[in-house]
Amino acid sequence: MPIAVGYSHLFRGLTLEFDSEAGEYELHFADGSQSRAALLHDESGTPALQVDAYATAAGTAIPERLWTIVSTHRDRGRTRATLGQAL
């Protein structure tokens, strides 16, 4: 499932909206670059977003990262998740 990202990279405080039922996603960044991502949960149910490495359209290498999710809101099969820090 695709997730549109309005920037060329992810950052703390960014809110993403995606299909609640999918677990794997394709991130489509504003500069045309793409990456794969997976929604994970630890033993306590806390969510995080695992994002594969990718390169921006300008050629900047972005390493694989695990992003904490500091808040979520579900509505009609969609989730809005706000990113915390990258681990």
C-alpha positions as CSV (number, residue, x, y, z in Angstrom):
1,M,0.0,0.0,0.0
2,P,1.4,3.5,-0.9
3,I,2.0,6.2,1.7
4,A,2.5,9.7,0.2
5,V,5.2,11.7,2.0
6,G,5.2,15.5,1.3
7,Y,9.0,15.7,1.8
8,S,12.1,14.0,0.5
9,H,12.7,12.4,3.9
10,L,11.1,11.5,7.2
11,F,11.6,13.5,10.4
12,R,10.4,13.7,14.0
13,G,6.9,15.2,14.2
14,L,5.9,14.2,10.6
15,T,2.4,12.7,10.4
16,L,1.7,10.0,7.9
17,E,-1.7,8.6,6.9
18,F,-2.1,5.0,5.7
19,D,-4.4,2.0,5.5
20,S,-4.8,0.5,8.9
21,E,-5.0,-3.1,7.7
22,A,-1.8,-3.3,5.7
23,G,1.5,-4.0,7.5
24,E,3.8,-3.3,4.6
25,Y,3.9,-0.1,2.7
26,E,5.7,1.8,-0.1
27,L,6.7,5.3,0.8
28,H,6.4,7.8,-2.1
29,F,8.5,10.9,-1.3
30,A,7.8,14.4,-2.8
31,D,11.0,14.3,-4.8
32,G,10.0,11.1,-6.6
33,S,12.2,8.7,-4.5
34,Q,10.6,5.6,-2.9
35,S,11.3,3.2,-0.1
36,R,9.6,0.2,1.5
37,A,8.4,0.4,5.1
38,A,6.8,-2.0,7.6
39,L,4.7,-1.3,10.6
40,L,6.0,-3.2,13.6
41,H,4.9,-3.7,17.2
42,D,7.0,-4.6,20.3
43,E,5.8,-7.0,23.0
44,S,3.8,-4.3,24.7
45,G,2.0,-3.3,21.4
46,T,4.0,-0.1,20.9
47,P,4.2,0.7,17.2
48,A,7.3,1.6,15.1
49,L,7.9,2.1,11.4
50,Q,10.9,0.2,9.9
51,V,12.0,2.0,6.7
52,D,14.5,0.6,4.2
53,A,17.5,2.5,3.0
54,Y,16.9,4.7,-0.1
55,A,18.5,7.7,-1.9
56,T,16.7,11.0,-2.5
57,A,16.4,12.4,-6.0
58,A,19.4,14.7,-5.1
59,G,21.5,11.6,-4.4
60,T,21.5,11.8,-0.6
61,A,21.8,8.3,0.9
62,I,19.3,7.7,3.7
63,P,20.1,4.7,5.8
64,E,17.6,2.1,7.0
65,R,15.9,3.4,10.1
66,L,13.4,2.4,12.8
67,W,11.1,5.3,13.7
68,T,9.2,5.4,16.9
69,I,5.5,6.4,16.6
70,V,4.5,8.8,19.3
71,S,0.8,9.0,18.5
72,T,-1.8,7.3,16.4
73,H,-5.4,8.0,15.4
74,R,-7.6,5.5,13.6
75,D,-10.7,6.5,11.6
76,R,-12.6,4.5,9.0
77,G,-9.8,2.1,8.2
78,R,-7.1,4.7,8.0
79,T,-4.4,5.5,10.6
80,R,-2.7,8.8,11.2
81,A,0.6,8.2,12.9
82,T,3.1,10.9,14.1
83,L,6.8,9.9,14.0
84,G,9.0,10.3,17.1
85,Q,12.8,9.8,17.0
86,A,14.7,7.5,14.7
87,L,16.4,4.7,16.6
